[in-house]
Amino acid sequence: MTTALVATFLFLHGLVHLPVWLAQDDRNEPFDPRHSWPLATAGLPQARVVSSAAVGLASVTTILYVIAGAATAAQSSGWATAAILAASVGLVLKALWFNPWLSLGVLLDAGVITAVLMSWPASLY
């Protein structure tokens, strides 16, 4: 049961990333996923390159979380490595394009890293 719950969480958390960063330019969105204040402060133009970088990182995060979920479901030992990588890339993504609306995602990614480092839940190891 624990394996199924963890695998489902990893799948779903990963799949949430793409719709957020692939959102169309709509003023009804709570934040603009194409604007990165750290990169703007560094003097990088907020053009297609920066937006493409966000989509690229979101895609990598999604793929790694799906791999982690599949590895968990298959009871493979590689799930932990994939989960750590996915959460790390997700944190980089959310740090560079931070908005308070992403706070829950930051907590979930930090929780994944913490859980894996603490070997929790023990039934997956």
HUHUQUI-V769358 format. One record per backbone hydrogen bond with DSSP energy under -1.0 kcal/mol. NH is the residue of the N-H (numbers start at 1). CO is the residue of the C=O. E is the energy in kcal/mol with one decimal. If there is no record, write none. Layout:
nh;co;e
NH;CO;E
NH;CO;E
This chain:
nh;co;e
5;1;-2.1
6;2;-2.7
7;3;-2.6
8;4;-2.4
9;5;-2.5
10;6;-2.6
11;7;-2.4
12;8;-2.8
13;9;-3.0
14;10;-1.9
15;11;-2.4
16;12;-1.3
17;14;-1.0
20;16;-1.1
21;17;-1.8
22;18;-2.1
26;24;-1.8
29;26;-1.7
35;32;-1.8
40;36;-2.3
41;37;-2.4
42;38;-1.6
43;40;-1.2
44;39;-2.3
47;45;-2.1
51;47;-2.0
52;48;-2.9
53;49;-2.1
54;50;-1.9
55;51;-2.1
56;52;-2.6
57;53;-2.7
58;54;-2.4
59;55;-2.3
60;56;-2.4
61;57;-2.5
62;58;-2.4
63;59;-2.7
64;60;-2.7
65;61;-2.4
66;62;-2.5
67;63;-2.5
68;64;-2.5
69;65;-2.6
70;66;-2.6
71;67;-2.8
72;68;-2.2
73;69;-2.5
74;70;-2.1
75;72;-1.4
76;71;-3.2
79;76;-1.1
82;78;-2.0
83;79;-2.6
84;80;-2.5
85;81;-2.4
86;82;-2.7
87;83;-2.6
88;84;-2.3
89;85;-2.6
90;86;-2.4
91;87;-2.2
92;88;-2.1
93;89;-2.6
94;90;-2.6
95;91;-2.1
96;92;-2.4
97;93;-1.8
102;99;-2.8
103;100;-1.6
106;102;-2.0
107;103;-2.4
108;104;-2.5
109;105;-2.6
110;106;-2.6
111;107;-2.3
112;108;-2.2
113;109;-2.1
114;110;-2.5
115;111;-2.8
116;112;-2.4
117;113;-2.5
118;114;-1.9
119;116;-1.4
120;115;-3.1
124;121;-2.0
125;122;-1.6
